[in-house]
Amino acid sequence: MARNSEKAMTTLARWRAAHIDKGTEPERRPYLATECDDLHKSEKYRRQIIGEISRKVAQIQNAGLGEFRLRDLNDDINKLLREKGHWEDRIKELAGPDYRRVGPKMLDHEGKEVPGNKGYKYFGAAKDLPGVRELFEQEPPPPPRKTRAELMKDIDADYYGYRDEDDGVLVPLEQEQEKEAIAAKVAEWKEKKESTLSGDLQSETITTEEDIYAVEDNESGDEGPSAMDTGETPQQFMAHVPVPSQKEVEEALIRRKKMELLQRYASDSLRAEANEAKTLMGL
């Protein structure tokens, strides 16, 4: 007696199964989305495409399928994504929901686009194929350089600072800073002058002034007889003009050097303040 598996493989059984399947053949999806005018069928075809994409995305995660199989699966997924977009546009034309705006993007987010190649995505193990990994490692192209005309569009009087003083804020601040700088310089100059004067007084108290006009006494007496020995009165010399001492000469030189430095580096206002300070101090 034949088994059930053997009966199912007979010619009559296979013919009968094919005849039954012919009566219930599934409806094929139209090649073009514009050929369908039924909103419910368009949504059904869209769901079919999403199911096919899900199955292929699950298959492409297996890196052991081989390079050629992975590339074919990746191409099929991209074709199905484009077809899904066509059906979503057709559904919107048939007064259906806008799936591009409100639909889920999980399948699209799993893919990764190559920089500079918008539209084609790589999924799963296809992103690690030879030649694809290097595409993702490349740096994006630099932005285009602006021309001289484009750069000159943003240049006006504000760029050169011609209207910085129109707001009435900058000028008072500059004047205040200028006064502070002048006061600081004057205080520094006064401090230096006081330190110089105090240093001169201390040196005068410590060391006696050397008289450059003093005549040394002849201690040896070898050069000739002195005026006391000869009985003659020593001749007295009188200067008809005031002869400055060494201290006065040094002070005059210091004052001249200070005046030269003030005329070279100090402004007119600073020199006026310096002269005023001198008159107040009685110098």
Sequence and secondary structure as in RCSB ss.txt:
>XXXX:A:sequence
MARNSEKAMTTLARWRAAHIDKGTEPERRPYLATECDDLHKSEKYRRQIIGEISRKVAQIQNAGLGEFRLRDLND
DINKLLREKGHWEDRIKELAGPDYRRVGPKMLDHEGKEVPGNKGYKYFGAAKDLPGVRELFEQEPPPPPRKTRAE
LMKDIDADYYGYRDEDDGVLVPLEQEQEKEAIAAKVAEWKEKKESTLSGDLQSETITTEEDIYAVEDNESGDEGP
SAMDTGETPQQFMAHVPVPSQKEVEEALIRRKKMELLQRYASDSLRAEANEAKTLMGL
>XXXX:A:secstr
   HHHHHTSHHHHHHHHHHHHHT      SSGGG   HHHHHHHHHHHHHHHHHHHHHHT GGG HHHHHHHHH
HHHHHHHHHHHHHHHHHHTT   HHHHS  HHHHTSEEETTEEEEEE GGGGGSTTHHHHHHS         HHH
HHTT  HHHHTTTTTTTSSHHHHHHHHHHHHHHHHHHHHHHHHHHHHHHHHHHHHHS    TT     SS  S  
 HHHHT        SS    HHHHHHHHHHHHHHHHHHHHS HHHHHHHHHHHHHHT 
